[in-house]
Amino acid sequence: MAHLPAPPATEPPPTAQAAPLASTDGQQLAHGLKQRHLSMIALGGVIGAGLFVGSGAGIAAAGPAIILAFTLSGLLVMLIMRMLGEMSAARPASGSFSVHAEKEIGPWAGVTAGWMYWVMLCCGVAAEATAAGKIMNGWIPGVSAWIWVGVFMAFFCASNLTAVKNFGEFEFWFAAVKVTAIVAFLVLGTLGLTGVLGGGAPGTANLTGHGGFLPNGTSGLIVGLLASVFAYGGLETVTIAAAESEDPRRSVANAVRTAVWRIAVFYIGSMALVVTLVSWKDPAIVENGPYVTVLQHLGVPGAGTIMEAVVLIALLSAMNANIYGSSRMAYSLVSRGQGPRALAKVSGGVPRLAVIASCCFGFGAVLAGRFWPDTVFTWLMNTTGVAILVVWFFICVVQLRMRRRLERESPQLLTVRMWGYPYLTWAALLAVLAILGLMTTTEGNREQLYAAGVLVVALSLAGYLKQRRDAARALV
C-alpha cells in the first residue's frame, strides 16, 4: 500500500497553526485545553482499569512471561504513538488518524478508521459505566447499580456539554490520582523486593519457580500478549485533545516524547513487580486484581478498599475521556461529510449534538447489556477488541504515505520524526498483522475477529460507495 501514488494535498504555512474545523453554523472548536491538561492527559491516559484489573487474566495465562508480553506490546505501542505524533504534530486535527487516513488513502479509509474508533470508545463508555456502577453498589447496596450508571452517564455527558476546559480539569485531577496511586505502588513494591515490607525479599523464586518463566508455553504467552495489547487501547485520545489545546503542535510533540518512559515505568515496571512479589498461580490475582493481591501480600492495611477507589477513579476517567474522544471523532467525521451533518453544529466551542449522540449510543450499549447480554451486547463488545488493531493498521499505512509527502512538500512540518523510518514502520505494520493472525488461534478471539470483520466490511463499503457518489457528482 505504501507505494501507491498519494493524492495531492495542500499544506498549511510552516509557521501557522492548523485551522480549526468548520462546523455547520460557522463556529469552531474552542482551544481551551492548557499545556498542563495535555501533560496530565498524556501521563494518566496510559493508566486505566485494564492495567489495574484486566492484567490479572494475562498474568494467569502467561505467568512471569507477562513481563515479556507487556514489553513486546509496549514496544509496538511506542512505535504507533511515535507515528501518530509525527502526523499529528504536522497536521493537528480533532479527527486525528481519521483525517490523515482520508487525505492519504481516501474517504473510505477515513470513514472506516474513524467510525470504528467511535464505536470502540462508545462501547468503552458502556463497559466502564457498568463496572463503576457495580463498585458503587457494593459500597452502597441500597442504591441499584443501574441508578449509578445513569448518574455517571448523565454527569459526564453534562460536563462534556460545557467548555472543553472542564473536560481538561476533570482529566487533570483524575490523572493526578492515578499517577499518585501507581507511583505509590511502585515504591511499595520496591520496598517489598528489598525485604523492607512483606517479611523478606522474594528473590527470583516466583520468576523461576511454579513452572518457570514461561509455564504455559507459547500459547500462554500469546494470551498474555493479546491481553496486554488491549490494555493499551485509548492512548490515541491525547492526539485528538491536542487539536483543542493552546499550541497543538508543541502539545502533541511533548506528549509523544514522554510516551516511552511512561509505558516502561507504569506498565512493564509494575508487571515485573507483581510477578516477582507473588506467585502467578495465586487465584487472588484474577479474583481481586494483581495490585490488590500485591498490597495485601505486603501487609498494606485496607489495600482492597484503596485499590477499589483507584479503579473507580480510573473507570470514571476513562468514561470522561471516551465521551470526549468519541464526540470529537464524530464531529470531525460529519464535518468532512462522513455522517449526519447535524452533528457538526458547534455552540460555545463544543460539538454538543455530537456529545449527546455519543452518550446515547453508549447508554444504548448499556441497555443492550441488560436486555440482550448474549447477542447485541456481546457483538458490540467483541468489535471493540479488534477495533484498536484496525486503527493501528491504518496509522502505519498512512504514516508511510504521509511521511513521503511531507519530506517532499513541507519538511519543516516534521517537528516529530518516526524512528528508523521506514523500517520500524513496516515492522510495526507486520506486528499488527501478526497479532491479528494470533487471534485466530483461540476461539474467543476468533469471535472478536468475526464481529469486527462485519463492521469493518460494512464501514468500508459504505465509505467506498459514498466516495464513488461524491466523485460522480464532481464530474457533473
C-alpha positions as CSV (number, residue, x, y, z in Angstrom):
1,M,0.0,0.0,0.0
2,A,2.8,2.4,0.8
3,H,3.9,2.5,-2.9
4,L,0.6,3.7,-4.3
5,P,0.5,7.3,-5.5
6,A,-0.8,9.7,-2.9
7,P,-3.5,12.2,-3.7
8,P,-2.5,15.9,-3.8
9,A,-2.9,17.9,-0.7
10,T,-2.2,21.5,0.4
11,E,-0.1,22.0,3.5
12,P,-0.6,24.9,5.9
13,P,2.1,27.6,6.0
14,P,5.1,26.5,8.1
15,T,4.5,28.9,10.9
16,A,0.8,28.7,11.0
17,Q,-1.3,26.5,13.3
18,A,-3.7,24.1,11.6
19,A,-7.0,25.8,11.2
20,P,-9.9,24.5,13.4
21,L,-12.5,22.5,11.6
22,A,-15.5,24.5,10.4
23,S,-19.0,23.5,11.7
24,T,-22.4,23.7,10.1
25,D,-23.1,27.0,11.8
26,G,-19.7,28.6,11.2
27,Q,-18.5,28.2,14.8
28,Q,-15.3,26.4,15.6
29,L,-14.0,24.2,18.4
30,A,-12.5,26.1,21.3
31,H,-8.8,25.9,22.1
32,G,-9.5,25.7,25.9
33,L,-7.0,22.9,26.9
34,K,-3.8,24.2,28.5
35,Q,-0.4,22.5,28.4
36,R,-0.8,21.2,32.0
37,H,-4.1,19.5,30.9
38,L,-2.4,17.8,27.9
39,S,0.6,16.8,30.0
40,M,-1.6,15.0,32.6
41,I,-4.0,13.5,30.0
42,A,-0.9,12.0,28.3
43,L,0.5,10.9,31.7
44,G,-2.7,9.4,33.0
45,G,-4.0,8.1,29.8
46,V,-1.7,5.1,30.0
47,I,-3.1,4.1,33.4
48,G,-6.5,2.6,33.1
49,A,-8.8,0.0,34.7
50,G,-7.3,-2.5,32.2
51,L,-4.0,-2.2,33.9
52,F,-5.3,-2.3,37.5
53,V,-7.7,-5.2,37.0
54,G,-7.7,-6.7,33.5
55,S,-4.0,-7.5,33.6
56,G,-4.7,-10.3,36.1
57,A,-6.1,-12.6,33.4
58,G,-2.9,-12.1,31.3
59,I,-0.7,-12.9,34.3
60,A,-2.8,-16.1,35.0
61,A,-2.2,-17.2,31.4
62,A,1.4,-16.2,30.7
63,G,2.9,-16.4,34.2
64,P,6.1,-14.4,34.7
65,A,6.3,-14.1,30.9
66,I,3.7,-11.4,31.2
67,I,6.8,-9.1,31.5
68,L,7.8,-10.2,28.0
69,A,4.2,-9.8,26.7
70,F,3.9,-6.2,28.0
71,T,7.4,-5.4,26.8
72,L,6.6,-6.6,23.2
73,S,3.2,-4.9,23.1
74,G,4.7,-1.8,24.8
75,L,7.4,-1.5,22.0
76,L,4.6,-1.7,19.4
77,V,2.6,1.0,21.2
78,M,5.7,3.2,21.4
79,L,6.1,2.9,17.6
80,I,2.4,3.6,17.0
81,M,2.4,6.7,19.2
82,R,5.5,8.0,17.6
83,M,3.9,7.6,14.1
84,L,0.8,9.3,15.3
85,G,2.8,12.0,17.0
86,E,4.7,12.7,13.7
87,M,1.4,13.1,11.8
88,S,-0.5,15.0,14.5
89,A,2.3,17.4,15.1
90,A,2.5,18.2,11.4
91,R,-1.3,18.4,10.9
92,P,-3.2,18.8,14.2
93,A,-6.8,17.8,13.8
94,S,-9.6,16.7,16.1
95,G,-10.2,13.7,13.9
96,S,-6.5,12.7,14.2
97,F,-5.7,9.5,12.3
98,S,-9.1,9.5,10.6
99,V,-8.3,12.8,9.0
100,H,-4.9,11.6,7.9
101,A,-6.4,8.3,6.5
102,E,-8.9,10.2,4.4
103,K,-6.2,12.5,2.9
104,E,-3.6,9.9,2.3
105,I,-5.7,6.8,1.3
106,G,-9.2,8.0,0.6
107,P,-12.5,8.9,2.2
108,W,-13.4,5.2,2.7
109,A,-10.4,4.8,4.9
110,G,-11.3,7.9,7.0
111,V,-14.8,6.5,7.4
112,T,-13.6,3.1,8.4
113,A,-10.9,4.1,10.9
114,G,-13.0,7.0,12.4
115,W,-16.3,5.2,12.9
116,M,-14.6,2.0,14.1
117,Y,-12.8,4.1,16.8
118,W,-16.1,5.9,17.6
119,V,-17.9,2.6,18.2
120,M,-15.0,1.4,20.3
121,L,-15.0,4.5,22.6
122,C,-18.8,4.5,22.9
123,C,-18.8,0.8,23.9
124,G,-16.0,1.5,26.3
125,V,-18.2,4.1,28.0
126,A,-20.9,1.4,28.5
127,A,-18.5,-1.1,29.9
128,E,-16.9,1.5,32.2
129,A,-20.2,2.9,33.5
130,T,-21.4,-0.6,34.2
131,A,-18.3,-1.5,36.1
132,A,-18.3,1.7,38.1
133,G,-22.0,1.2,39.0
134,K,-21.2,-2.2,40.4
135,I,-18.4,-0.8,42.6
136,M,-20.8,1.9,43.9
137,N,-23.5,-0.7,44.5
138,G,-21.0,-2.7,46.6
139,W,-20.3,0.4,48.7
140,I,-24.0,1.5,48.9
141,P,-26.1,-1.6,48.5
142,G,-29.3,0.3,48.9
143,V,-28.8,2.1,45.6
144,S,-29.1,-0.1,42.4
145,A,-26.0,-0.3,40.2
146,W,-28.2,0.8,37.3
147,I,-29.0,4.1,39.1
148,W,-25.3,4.7,39.5
149,V,-24.8,4.0,35.8
150,G,-27.4,6.6,34.9
151,V,-25.9,9.1,37.3
152,F,-22.4,8.7,35.9
153,M,-23.6,8.8,32.3
154,A,-25.7,12.0,32.9
155,F,-22.9,13.7,34.9
156,F,-20.2,13.2,32.3
157,C,-22.5,13.9,29.4
158,A,-23.4,17.2,31.1
159,S,-19.7,18.1,31.8
160,N,-18.7,17.4,28.2
161,L,-21.5,19.7,27.0
162,T,-19.8,22.6,28.7
163,A,-16.5,24.2,27.9
164,V,-13.7,21.8,26.9
165,K,-11.6,23.2,29.8
166,N,-14.0,21.3,32.2
167,F,-13.0,18.0,30.5
168,G,-9.4,19.0,30.9
169,E,-9.8,19.8,34.6
170,F,-11.5,16.5,35.3
171,E,-8.9,14.6,33.5
172,F,-6.1,16.6,35.1
173,W,-7.2,15.6,38.6
174,F,-8.3,12.0,37.7
175,A,-4.8,11.6,36.2
176,A,-3.2,13.0,39.2
177,V,-4.9,10.4,41.4
178,K,-4.0,7.6,39.1
179,V,-0.4,8.6,38.8
180,T,-0.1,9.0,42.5
181,A,-1.5,5.5,43.0
182,I,0.8,3.8,40.5
183,V,3.9,5.7,41.9
184,A,2.9,4.6,45.4
185,F,2.5,1.0,44.2
186,L,5.9,1.1,42.6
187,V,7.6,2.5,45.7
188,L,5.9,-0.1,48.0
189,G,6.7,-2.9,45.6
190,T,10.3,-1.9,45.5
191,L,10.4,-1.9,49.3
192,G,8.9,-5.4,49.1
193,L,11.7,-6.5,46.7
194,T,14.3,-5.3,49.2
195,G,12.6,-7.1,52.1
196,V,11.6,-3.9,54.0
197,L,7.9,-4.9,53.6
198,G,6.3,-8.3,53.2
199,G,8.5,-10.4,55.5
200,G,11.6,-10.8,53.4
201,A,13.0,-10.3,49.9
202,P,11.5,-12.9,47.4
203,G,14.5,-13.0,45.2
204,T,13.8,-14.8,41.9
205,A,11.7,-17.7,43.4
206,N,8.4,-16.5,41.8
207,L,10.1,-15.9,38.5
208,T,11.8,-19.3,38.1
209,G,9.6,-21.5,40.3
210,H,6.0,-22.6,39.8
211,G,6.7,-23.9,36.3
212,G,9.4,-21.5,35.3
213,F,9.4,-18.1,33.5
214,L,7.2,-19.5,30.6
215,P,5.0,-22.0,32.5
216,N,2.2,-22.4,29.9
217,G,4.5,-22.2,26.8
218,T,3.9,-20.0,23.8
219,S,0.1,-20.4,24.0
220,G,0.1,-18.7,27.4
221,L,2.4,-16.0,26.1
222,I,0.0,-15.4,23.2
223,V,-2.9,-14.9,25.6
224,G,-0.9,-12.6,27.7
225,L,0.3,-10.7,24.6
226,L,-3.3,-10.1,23.4
227,A,-4.4,-9.0,26.9
228,S,-1.6,-6.5,27.1
229,V,-2.3,-5.1,23.6
230,F,-5.9,-4.4,24.5
231,A,-4.8,-2.8,27.8
232,Y,-3.0,-0.1,25.9
233,G,-6.1,1.0,23.9
234,G,-7.1,4.6,24.2
235,L,-3.7,6.3,24.2
236,E,-4.7,7.9,20.9
237,T,-7.1,10.3,22.7
238,V,-4.3,12.7,23.6
239,T,-3.7,13.4,19.9
240,I,-7.4,14.2,19.5
241,A,-7.3,16.5,22.5
242,A,-4.2,18.3,21.3
243,A,-6.2,19.9,18.5
244,E,-8.1,21.9,21.1
245,S,-5.0,23.0,23.0
246,E,-3.3,26.4,23.0
247,D,-0.4,25.1,20.9
248,P,-1.4,21.8,19.2
249,R,1.9,21.1,17.6
250,R,4.0,21.6,20.7
251,S,1.5,19.8,22.9
252,V,1.3,16.6,20.9
253,A,5.1,16.6,20.4
254,N,5.7,16.8,24.2
255,A,3.1,14.1,24.9
256,V,4.6,11.6,22.4
257,R,8.1,12.2,23.5
258,T,7.3,11.2,27.1
259,A,5.4,8.0,26.0
260,V,8.4,5.8,26.1
261,W,9.3,6.2,29.8
262,R,5.6,6.2,30.8
263,I,5.0,2.9,29.2
264,A,8.2,1.4,30.5
265,V,7.7,2.5,34.1
266,F,3.9,2.2,34.6
267,Y,3.1,-1.0,32.6
268,I,6.3,-3.0,32.3
269,G,7.7,-2.0,35.7
270,S,4.5,-2.7,37.6
271,M,4.0,-6.1,35.9
272,A,7.6,-7.0,36.8
273,L,6.9,-6.2,40.5
274,V,3.7,-8.2,40.6
275,V,5.1,-11.5,39.3
276,T,8.3,-11.1,41.3
277,L,6.5,-10.4,44.6
278,V,3.7,-13.0,44.4
279,S,3.2,-16.3,42.6
280,W,1.4,-16.1,39.3
281,K,-0.6,-19.1,40.3
282,D,-2.2,-17.2,43.2
283,P,-6.0,-17.2,42.4
284,A,-6.4,-13.8,44.1
285,I,-4.6,-12.2,41.1
286,V,-7.6,-12.8,38.9
287,E,-10.3,-12.6,41.7
288,N,-9.1,-9.4,43.3
289,G,-6.7,-8.0,40.8
290,P,-2.9,-8.1,40.8
291,Y,-2.4,-4.8,42.6
292,V,-4.7,-5.6,45.5
293,T,-3.0,-9.0,45.8
294,V,0.5,-7.5,46.0
295,L,-0.6,-4.8,48.5
296,Q,-2.2,-7.4,50.7
297,H,0.9,-9.6,50.5
298,L,2.9,-6.6,51.6
299,G,0.6,-6.0,54.6
300,V,-0.8,-2.7,53.5
301,P,-4.0,-2.1,55.5
302,G,-7.2,-1.5,53.6
303,A,-5.5,-2.5,50.3
304,G,-8.7,-3.8,48.8
305,T,-10.7,-0.6,49.5
306,I,-7.9,1.7,48.4
307,M,-7.4,0.0,45.1
308,E,-11.2,-0.3,44.6
309,A,-11.3,3.5,44.9
310,V,-8.5,3.9,42.5
311,V,-10.1,1.6,40.0
312,L,-13.4,3.6,40.3
313,I,-11.4,6.8,39.5
314,A,-9.8,5.0,36.6
315,L,-13.2,4.0,35.3
316,L,-14.7,7.4,35.6
317,S,-11.6,8.9,34.0
318,A,-11.9,6.5,31.1
319,M,-15.7,7.4,30.8
320,N,-14.9,11.1,30.6
321,A,-12.1,10.7,28.1
322,N,-14.1,8.3,25.9
323,I,-17.1,10.6,25.8
324,Y,-14.8,13.4,24.8
325,G,-12.9,11.4,22.3
326,S,-15.9,9.9,20.6
327,S,-17.7,13.2,20.3
328,R,-14.7,14.9,18.7
329,M,-14.2,12.0,16.3
330,A,-17.9,12.1,15.3
331,Y,-17.7,15.9,14.9
332,S,-14.6,15.6,12.7
333,L,-16.2,12.9,10.6
334,V,-19.5,14.7,10.0
335,S,-17.7,18.0,9.3
336,R,-16.0,16.2,6.5
337,G,-19.3,14.9,5.1
338,Q,-18.9,11.4,6.5
339,G,-22.0,11.4,8.7
340,P,-25.2,13.3,9.6
341,R,-24.3,17.0,9.2
342,A,-26.5,18.0,12.1
343,L,-23.8,16.6,14.5
344,A,-21.3,19.1,13.2
345,K,-23.2,22.0,14.9
346,V,-20.9,23.8,17.4
347,S,-22.1,26.1,20.2
348,G,-20.0,27.6,22.8
349,G,-16.9,25.9,21.2
350,V,-18.4,22.5,21.9
351,P,-20.0,20.0,19.4
352,R,-22.9,19.4,21.7
353,L,-25.0,17.3,19.4
354,A,-22.0,15.0,18.8
355,V,-21.6,14.7,22.6
356,I,-25.3,13.8,23.0
357,A,-25.2,11.3,20.1
358,S,-22.1,9.6,21.6
359,C,-23.6,9.4,25.0
360,C,-26.9,8.0,23.6
361,F,-25.0,5.2,21.8
362,G,-23.1,4.4,24.9
363,F,-26.2,4.3,27.0
364,G,-27.8,2.2,24.3
365,A,-25.0,-0.3,24.7
366,V,-25.6,-0.3,28.5
367,L,-29.2,-1.2,27.9
368,A,-28.2,-3.9,25.4
369,G,-26.0,-5.3,28.2
370,R,-29.1,-5.6,30.4
371,F,-31.7,-6.8,27.9
372,W,-29.6,-8.6,25.2
373,P,-26.4,-9.6,27.1
374,D,-25.7,-12.7,24.9
375,T,-26.5,-11.2,21.5
376,V,-26.3,-7.5,20.8
377,F,-24.1,-6.6,23.7
378,T,-21.7,-9.5,23.1
379,W,-21.3,-8.5,19.4
380,L,-20.7,-4.8,20.3
381,M,-18.0,-5.7,22.9
382,N,-16.4,-8.2,20.5
383,T,-15.9,-5.5,17.9
384,T,-14.1,-3.2,20.3
385,G,-11.3,-5.7,21.0
386,V,-10.2,-5.7,17.4
387,A,-11.0,-2.0,16.6
388,I,-7.8,-0.7,18.1
389,L,-5.8,-3.1,15.9
390,V,-7.7,-1.8,12.8
391,V,-6.9,1.7,13.8
392,W,-3.2,0.9,14.3
393,F,-3.1,-0.7,10.9
394,F,-4.4,2.4,9.3
395,I,-1.9,4.6,11.3
396,C,1.0,2.5,10.0
397,V,-0.1,2.7,6.3
398,V,-0.9,6.4,6.5
399,Q,2.4,7.3,8.1
400,L,4.3,5.5,5.3
401,R,2.5,7.7,2.7
402,M,2.2,10.9,4.6
403,R,5.9,11.0,5.6
404,R,7.0,10.8,1.9
405,R,4.7,13.7,1.1
406,L,5.9,15.8,3.9
407,E,9.5,15.2,3.1
408,R,8.8,16.2,-0.5
409,E,6.5,19.2,0.1
410,S,6.8,20.5,3.6
411,P,9.8,19.1,5.5
412,Q,9.6,22.0,8.0
413,L,6.4,20.4,9.5
414,L,8.3,17.3,10.6
415,T,8.9,18.5,14.1
416,V,8.5,15.0,15.4
417,R,10.0,12.2,13.3
418,M,9.3,8.5,13.4
419,W,12.4,6.5,14.5
420,G,14.0,4.3,11.9
421,Y,11.6,5.3,9.1
422,P,10.5,3.3,7.1
423,Y,11.9,0.1,8.6
424,L,10.3,0.4,12.0
425,T,7.0,1.5,10.5
426,W,7.0,-1.7,8.4
427,A,8.0,-3.7,11.5
428,A,5.0,-2.2,13.4
429,L,2.7,-3.0,10.5
430,L,3.8,-6.6,10.3
431,A,3.4,-6.9,14.1
432,V,-0.2,-5.7,13.9
433,L,-0.9,-8.2,11.2
434,A,0.8,-10.9,13.3
435,I,-1.3,-10.1,16.3
436,L,-4.5,-10.4,14.2
437,G,-3.2,-13.7,13.0
438,L,-2.6,-14.9,16.6
439,M,-6.2,-14.1,17.4
440,T,-7.3,-16.8,15.1
441,T,-5.6,-19.4,17.4
442,T,-8.2,-19.2,20.2
443,E,-12.0,-19.5,19.9
444,G,-12.9,-16.3,21.9
445,N,-10.5,-14.2,19.9
446,R,-11.8,-15.6,16.6
447,E,-15.3,-14.5,17.6
448,Q,-13.9,-11.0,18.1
449,L,-12.3,-11.1,14.6
450,Y,-15.6,-12.2,13.0
451,A,-17.6,-9.5,14.8
452,A,-15.1,-6.7,13.9
453,G,-14.8,-8.0,10.4
454,V,-18.5,-7.5,9.8
455,L,-18.2,-3.9,11.0
456,V,-15.0,-3.2,9.0
457,V,-16.6,-4.5,5.8
458,A,-19.8,-2.6,6.3
459,L,-18.0,0.7,7.1
460,S,-15.5,0.3,4.2
461,L,-18.3,-0.5,1.8
462,A,-20.4,2.5,2.9
463,G,-17.4,4.8,2.7
464,Y,-16.4,3.5,-0.8
465,L,-19.9,3.9,-2.1
466,K,-20.1,7.5,-0.8
467,Q,-16.6,8.2,-2.3
468,R,-17.9,7.0,-5.7
469,R,-21.1,9.1,-5.4
470,D,-19.1,12.2,-4.5
471,A,-16.7,11.6,-7.4
472,A,-19.6,11.2,-9.8
473,R,-21.2,14.4,-8.6
474,A,-18.0,16.3,-9.0
475,L,-17.9,15.3,-12.7
476,V,-21.4,16.6,-13.3
